[in-house]
Amino acid sequence: MTHIKLSEKVLIMKTFLIALIFIFNLQSITQANDISSFEIGGFSLNESLLKFFDKEKIKKELNTKYTYYYKDKKFAVLGVGEGSNYNLSTKIENYDELAITIKPNDKNYKIYSVSGDIFCLDDIENCLSKQREIIGELESFLDSNLKFDAWEKQHSVDPSGKSMVYGNNIEFSDGSDISVDVYSWSKEMKEKNNFPNTLQVSITTKEFANFLRYEAYK
Protein backbone atom coordinates (compact mmCIF):
# COMPACT_ATOMS: atom_id res chain seq x y z
CA MET A 1 0.00 0.00 0.00
CA THR A 2 3.06 2.28 0.28
CA HIS A 3 2.74 4.94 -2.43
CA ILE A 4 6.35 6.06 -2.61
CA LYS A 5 9.76 4.50 -2.73
CA LEU A 6 11.41 4.38 0.68
CA SER A 7 14.51 6.02 -0.79
CA GLU A 8 12.43 9.12 -1.55
CA LYS A 9 11.90 9.84 2.13
CA VAL A 10 14.09 10.01 5.19
CA LEU A 11 12.29 7.40 7.26
CA ILE A 12 13.25 7.89 10.89
CA MET A 13 11.56 6.74 14.09
CA LYS A 14 9.85 9.58 15.92
CA THR A 15 10.56 10.46 19.55
CA PHE A 16 7.42 9.05 21.08
CA LEU A 17 7.73 10.30 24.61
CA ILE A 18 6.78 13.67 23.09
CA ALA A 19 4.86 12.62 19.99
CA LEU A 20 2.46 10.35 21.89
CA ILE A 21 0.52 13.46 22.82
CA PHE A 22 -0.50 13.70 19.16
CA ILE A 23 -1.07 10.02 18.37
CA PHE A 24 -4.45 9.96 20.02
CA ASN A 25 -6.77 12.86 20.67
CA LEU A 26 -8.29 12.19 24.10
CA GLN A 27 -11.61 13.87 24.79
CA SER A 28 -10.48 14.26 28.39
CA ILE A 29 -7.43 13.47 30.49
CA THR A 30 -9.43 11.09 32.67
CA GLN A 31 -9.14 7.35 32.16
CA ALA A 32 -10.95 6.17 29.05
CA ASN A 33 -12.90 2.98 28.36
CA ASP A 34 -14.52 4.03 25.09
CA ILE A 35 -12.71 3.89 21.75
CA SER A 36 -14.68 6.92 20.53
CA SER A 37 -12.31 8.95 22.75
CA PHE A 38 -9.49 8.32 20.28
CA GLU A 39 -8.49 9.47 16.83
CA ILE A 40 -5.45 8.91 14.66
CA GLY A 41 -4.21 11.60 12.32
CA GLY A 42 -7.47 13.50 12.78
CA PHE A 43 -9.63 10.52 11.74
CA SER A 44 -12.09 8.75 14.05
CA LEU A 45 -14.09 5.57 13.75
CA ASN A 46 -17.63 5.67 12.31
CA GLU A 47 -17.07 9.03 10.62
CA SER A 48 -17.62 9.41 6.89
CA LEU A 49 -14.45 9.66 4.82
CA LEU A 50 -16.39 12.22 2.77
CA LYS A 51 -15.84 14.60 5.66
CA PHE A 52 -12.20 14.74 4.59
CA PHE A 53 -12.03 13.95 0.87
CA ASP A 54 -14.14 14.42 -2.26
CA LYS A 55 -16.04 11.37 -3.48
CA GLU A 56 -14.17 11.39 -6.80
CA LYS A 57 -10.80 11.23 -5.05
CA ILE A 58 -11.97 8.29 -2.95
CA LYS A 59 -13.25 6.47 -6.04
CA LYS A 60 -9.98 7.13 -7.84
CA GLU A 61 -7.99 5.68 -4.94
CA LEU A 62 -10.24 2.61 -4.82
CA ASN A 63 -9.14 1.85 -8.39
CA THR A 64 -5.38 2.13 -7.85
CA LYS A 65 -2.94 -0.73 -7.33
CA TYR A 66 -2.20 0.61 -3.85
CA THR A 67 -5.64 -0.16 -2.44
CA TYR A 68 -5.82 -3.48 -0.60
CA TYR A 69 -9.05 -5.45 -0.87
CA TYR A 70 -9.98 -8.10 1.65
CA LYS A 71 -11.92 -11.27 0.93
CA ASP A 72 -14.86 -10.76 -1.46
CA LYS A 73 -13.97 -7.03 -1.54
CA LYS A 74 -16.05 -6.57 1.59
CA PHE A 75 -13.53 -4.06 2.95
CA ALA A 76 -10.86 -1.94 1.28
CA VAL A 77 -7.81 -0.27 2.83
CA LEU A 78 -6.86 3.13 1.41
CA GLY A 79 -3.54 4.90 1.83
CA VAL A 80 -3.52 8.50 3.09
CA GLY A 81 -0.40 10.65 3.15
CA GLU A 82 1.24 13.89 2.17
CA GLY A 83 2.11 15.01 -1.33
CA SER A 84 1.13 14.44 -4.94
CA ASN A 85 1.82 10.70 -4.78
CA TYR A 86 -1.42 10.30 -2.85
CA ASN A 87 -4.93 10.74 -4.22
CA LEU A 88 -6.00 11.14 -0.60
CA SER A 89 -3.42 13.73 0.36
CA THR A 90 -3.45 15.61 3.64
CA LYS A 91 -0.95 16.88 6.17
CA ILE A 92 -0.13 14.24 8.78
CA GLU A 93 2.17 14.38 11.78
CA ASN A 94 4.12 11.64 13.56
CA TYR A 95 3.37 9.01 10.92
CA ASP A 96 4.77 8.16 7.52
CA GLU A 97 1.38 7.04 6.22
CA LEU A 98 -2.18 6.41 7.34
CA ALA A 99 -4.37 3.47 6.31
CA ILE A 100 -8.14 3.84 6.43
CA THR A 101 -10.56 0.94 6.04
CA ILE A 102 -13.98 1.39 4.44
CA LYS A 103 -16.55 -0.71 2.61
CA PRO A 104 -16.01 0.09 -1.08
CA ASN A 105 -19.74 -0.17 -1.87
CA ASP A 106 -20.84 2.06 1.00
CA LYS A 107 -21.91 5.40 -0.46
CA ASN A 108 -21.14 7.16 2.83
CA TYR A 109 -17.66 5.61 3.09
CA LYS A 110 -17.93 5.02 6.83
CA ILE A 111 -14.56 4.50 8.54
CA TYR A 112 -14.15 1.06 10.12
CA SER A 113 -10.47 1.27 11.02
CA VAL A 114 -7.67 3.84 11.10
CA SER A 115 -3.99 2.94 11.31
CA GLY A 116 -0.90 5.10 11.60
CA ASP A 117 2.25 3.57 10.12
CA ILE A 118 5.84 4.40 11.03
CA PHE A 119 8.50 2.81 8.84
CA CYS A 120 11.58 1.61 10.70
CA LEU A 121 13.45 -0.05 7.85
CA ASP A 122 15.74 -2.80 9.21
CA ASP A 123 15.83 -1.52 12.78
CA ILE A 124 13.24 -3.95 14.10
CA GLU A 125 14.52 -3.76 17.70
CA ASN A 126 13.88 -0.02 17.69
CA CYS A 127 10.35 -0.73 16.47
CA LEU A 128 9.79 -3.19 19.31
CA SER A 129 11.20 -0.78 21.89
CA LYS A 130 8.94 2.04 20.74
CA GLN A 131 6.02 -0.39 20.72
CA ARG A 132 6.56 -1.02 24.44
CA GLU A 133 6.73 2.71 25.13
CA ILE A 134 3.45 3.37 23.33
CA ILE A 135 1.69 0.54 25.13
CA GLY A 136 2.85 1.83 28.50
CA GLU A 137 1.67 5.35 27.71
CA LEU A 138 -1.70 4.17 26.44
CA GLU A 139 -2.33 1.97 29.46
CA SER A 140 -1.83 5.01 31.68
CA PHE A 141 -4.73 6.72 29.86
CA LEU A 142 -7.06 3.73 29.82
CA ASP A 143 -9.35 2.38 32.47
CA SER A 144 -7.25 0.34 34.91
CA ASN A 145 -8.97 -2.94 34.01
CA LEU A 146 -7.96 -2.61 30.34
CA LYS A 147 -4.60 -4.18 29.53
CA PHE A 148 -2.88 -5.11 26.28
CA ASP A 149 -2.70 -8.77 25.28
CA ALA A 150 0.56 -9.70 23.54
CA TRP A 151 0.88 -12.28 20.77
CA GLU A 152 3.05 -13.11 17.79
CA LYS A 153 2.52 -15.10 14.61
CA GLN A 154 3.74 -15.59 11.07
CA HIS A 155 2.16 -13.15 8.62
CA SER A 156 -0.38 -14.95 6.45
CA VAL A 157 0.58 -13.13 3.23
CA ASP A 158 4.14 -14.52 3.27
CA PRO A 159 4.11 -18.21 2.22
CA SER A 160 7.70 -18.63 3.40
CA GLY A 161 6.68 -18.10 7.02
CA LYS A 162 9.62 -15.73 7.55
CA SER A 163 7.56 -12.56 8.04
CA MET A 164 6.31 -11.97 11.58
CA VAL A 165 3.70 -9.87 13.35
CA TYR A 166 4.34 -8.91 16.96
CA GLY A 167 0.92 -7.81 18.13
CA ASN A 168 -0.58 -6.13 21.18
CA ASN A 169 -4.24 -5.23 21.47
CA ILE A 170 -6.96 -4.19 23.88
CA GLU A 171 -10.57 -5.14 23.27
CA PHE A 172 -13.23 -2.80 24.63
CA SER A 173 -16.56 -3.93 26.02
CA ASP A 174 -18.30 -3.06 22.74
CA GLY A 175 -15.93 -5.31 20.74
CA SER A 176 -13.84 -2.52 19.21
CA ASP A 177 -10.11 -2.51 19.83
CA ILE A 178 -6.82 -0.63 19.85
CA SER A 179 -3.70 -2.38 18.62
CA VAL A 180 -0.01 -1.54 18.55
CA ASP A 181 1.69 -3.99 16.18
CA VAL A 182 5.13 -4.46 14.65
CA TYR A 183 5.43 -6.01 11.18
CA SER A 184 8.80 -7.62 10.49
CA TRP A 185 9.01 -8.58 6.81
CA SER A 186 11.30 -11.15 5.28
CA LYS A 187 14.02 -10.05 2.87
CA GLU A 188 12.03 -11.55 -0.02
CA MET A 189 8.85 -9.61 0.85
CA LYS A 190 10.80 -6.38 1.19
CA GLU A 191 12.45 -6.80 -2.20
CA LYS A 192 9.40 -8.09 -4.07
CA ASN A 193 6.71 -5.81 -2.62
CA ASN A 194 8.68 -2.87 -1.22
CA PHE A 195 7.32 -3.66 2.26
CA PRO A 196 9.18 -1.80 5.05
CA ASN A 197 9.31 -3.01 8.63
CA THR A 198 6.54 -1.06 10.29
CA LEU A 199 5.22 -0.01 13.67
CA GLN A 200 1.46 0.40 13.35
CA VAL A 201 -1.03 1.94 15.77
CA SER A 202 -4.69 1.17 14.96
CA ILE A 203 -8.22 1.74 16.16
CA THR A 204 -10.85 -0.68 14.84
CA THR A 205 -14.61 -1.13 15.07
CA LYS A 206 -16.17 -4.35 16.34
CA GLU A 207 -17.47 -5.25 12.88
CA PHE A 208 -14.10 -5.02 11.18
CA ALA A 209 -12.28 -6.64 14.11
CA ASN A 210 -14.62 -9.63 13.90
CA PHE A 211 -14.15 -9.78 10.13
CA LEU A 212 -10.39 -10.00 10.61
CA ARG A 213 -10.70 -12.68 13.30
CA TYR A 214 -13.29 -14.95 11.77
CA GLU A 215 -13.64 -14.31 8.05
CA ALA A 216 -10.88 -12.44 6.26
CA TYR A 217 -8.35 -15.28 6.09
CA LYS A 218 -10.65 -18.33 5.92
C-alpha positions in Angstrom: 0.0 0.0 0.0 3.1 2.3 0.3 2.7 4.9 -2.4 6.4 6.1 -2.6 9.8 4.5 -2.7 11.4 4.4 0.7 14.5 6.0 -0.8 12.4 9.1 -1.5 11.9 9.8 2.1 14.1 10.0 5.2 12.3 7.4 7.3 13.2 7.9 10.9 11.6 6.7 14.1 9.9 9.6 15.9 10.6 10.5 19.5 7.4 9.0 21.1 7.7 10.3 24.6 6.8 13.7 23.1 4.9 12.6 20.0 2.5 10.3 21.9 0.5 13.5 22.8 -0.5 13.7 19.2 -1.1 10.0 18.4 -4.5 10.0 20.0 -6.8 12.9 20.7 -8.3 12.2 24.1 -11.6 13.9 24.8 -10.5 14.3 28.4 -7.4 13.5 30.5 -9.4 11.1 32.7 -9.1 7.4 32.2 -11.0 6.2 29.0 -12.9 3.0 28.4 -14.5 4.0 25.1 -12.7 3.9 21.8 -14.7 6.9 20.5 -12.3 8.9 22.7 -9.5 8.3 20.3 -8.5 9.5 16.8 -5.4 8.9 14.7 -4.2 11.6 12.3 -7.5 13.5 12.8 -9.6 10.5 11.7 -12.1 8.8 14.1 -14.1 5.6 13.8 -17.6 5.7 12.3 -17.1 9.0 10.6 -17.6 9.4 6.9 -14.4 9.7 4.8 -16.4 12.2 2.8 -15.8 14.6 5.7 -12.2 14.7 4.6 -12.0 14.0 0.9 -14.1 14.4 -2.3 -16.0 11.4 -3.5 -14.2 11.4 -6.8 -10.8 11.2 -5.1 -12.0 8.3 -3.0 -13.3 6.5 -6.0 -10.0 7.1 -7.8 -8.0 5.7 -4.9 -10.2 2.6 -4.8 -9.1 1.9 -8.4 -5.4 2.1 -7.8 -2.9 -0.7 -7.3 -2.2 0.6 -3.8 -5.6 -0.2 -2.4 -5.8 -3.5 -0.6 -9.1 -5.4 -0.9 -10.0 -8.1 1.7 -11.9 -11.3 0.9 -14.9 -10.8 -1.5 -14.0 -7.0 -1.5 -16.0 -6.6 1.6 -13.5 -4.1 2.9 -10.9 -1.9 1.3 -7.8 -0.3 2.8 -6.9 3.1 1.4 -3.5 4.9 1.8 -3.5 8.5 3.1 -0.4 10.6 3.2 1.2 13.9 2.2 2.1 15.0 -1.3 1.1 14.4 -4.9 1.8 10.7 -4.8 -1.4 10.3 -2.8 -4.9 10.7 -4.2 -6.0 11.1 -0.6 -3.4 13.7 0.4 -3.4 15.6 3.6 -1.0 16.9 6.2 -0.1 14.2 8.8 2.2 14.4 11.8 4.1 11.6 13.6 3.4 9.0 10.9 4.8 8.2 7.5 1.4 7.0 6.2 -2.2 6.4 7.3 -4.4 3.5 6.3 -8.1 3.8 6.4 -10.6 0.9 6.0 -14.0 1.4 4.4 -16.6 -0.7 2.6 -16.0 0.1 -1.1 -19.7 -0.2 -1.9 -20.8 2.1 1.0 -21.9 5.4 -0.5 -21.1 7.2 2.8 -17.7 5.6 3.1 -17.9 5.0 6.8 -14.6 4.5 8.5 -14.1 1.1 10.1 -10.5 1.3 11.0 -7.7 3.8 11.1 -4.0 2.9 11.3 -0.9 5.1 11.6 2.3 3.6 10.1 5.8 4.4 11.0 8.5 2.8 8.8 11.6 1.6 10.7 13.5 -0.1 7.8 15.7 -2.8 9.2 15.8 -1.5 12.8 13.2 -4.0 14.1 14.5 -3.8 17.7 13.9 0.0 17.7 10.4 -0.7 16.5 9.8 -3.2 19.3 11.2 -0.8 21.9 8.9 2.0 20.7 6.0 -0.4 20.7 6.6 -1.0 24.4 6.7 2.7 25.1 3.5 3.4 23.3 1.7 0.5 25.1 2.8 1.8 28.5 1.7 5.3 27.7 -1.7 4.2 26.4 -2.3 2.0 29.5 -1.8 5.0 31.7 -4.7 6.7 29.9 -7.1 3.7 29.8 -9.3 2.4 32.5 -7.3 0.3 34.9 -9.0 -2.9 34.0 -8.0 -2.6 30.3 -4.6 -4.2 29.5 -2.9 -5.1 26.3 -2.7 -8.8 25.3 0.6 -9.7 23.5 0.9 -12.3 20.8 3.1 -13.1 17.8 2.5 -15.1 14.6 3.7 -15.6 11.1 2.2 -13.2 8.6 -0.4 -15.0 6.4 0.6 -13.1 3.2 4.1 -14.5 3.3 4.1 -18.2 2.2 7.7 -18.6 3.4 6.7 -18.1 7.0 9.6 -15.7 7.5 7.6 -12.6 8.0 6.3 -12.0 11.6 3.7 -9.9 13.3 4.3 -8.9 17.0 0.9 -7.8 18.1 -0.6 -6.1 21.2 -4.2 -5.2 21.5 -7.0 -4.2 23.9 -10.6 -5.1 23.3 -13.2 -2.8 24.6 -16.6 -3.9 26.0 -18.3 -3.1 22.7 -15.9 -5.3 20.7 -13.8 -2.5 19.2 -10.1 -2.5 19.8 -6.8 -0.6 19.8 -3.7 -2.4 18.6 0.0 -1.5 18.5 1.7 -4.0 16.2 5.1 -4.5 14.7 5.4 -6.0 11.2 8.8 -7.6 10.5 9.0 -8.6 6.8 11.3 -11.2 5.3 14.0 -10.0 2.9 12.0 -11.5 0.0 8.9 -9.6 0.9 10.8 -6.4 1.2 12.4 -6.8 -2.2 9.4 -8.1 -4.1 6.7 -5.8 -2.6 8.7 -2.9 -1.2 7.3 -3.7 2.3 9.2 -1.8 5.0 9.3 -3.0 8.6 6.5 -1.1 10.3 5.2 0.0 13.7 1.5 0.4 13.4 -1.0 1.9 15.8 -4.7 1.2 15.0 -8.2 1.7 16.2 -10.8 -0.7 14.8 -14.6 -1.1 15.1 -16.2 -4.3 16.3 -17.5 -5.3 12.9 -14.1 -5.0 11.2 -12.3 -6.6 14.1 -14.6 -9.6 13.9 -14.2 -9.8 10.1 -10.4 -10.0 10.6 -10.7 -12.7 13.3 -13.3 -15.0 11.8 -13.6 -14.3 8.1 -10.9 -12.4 6.3 -8.3 -15.3 6.1 -10.6 -18.3 5.9 
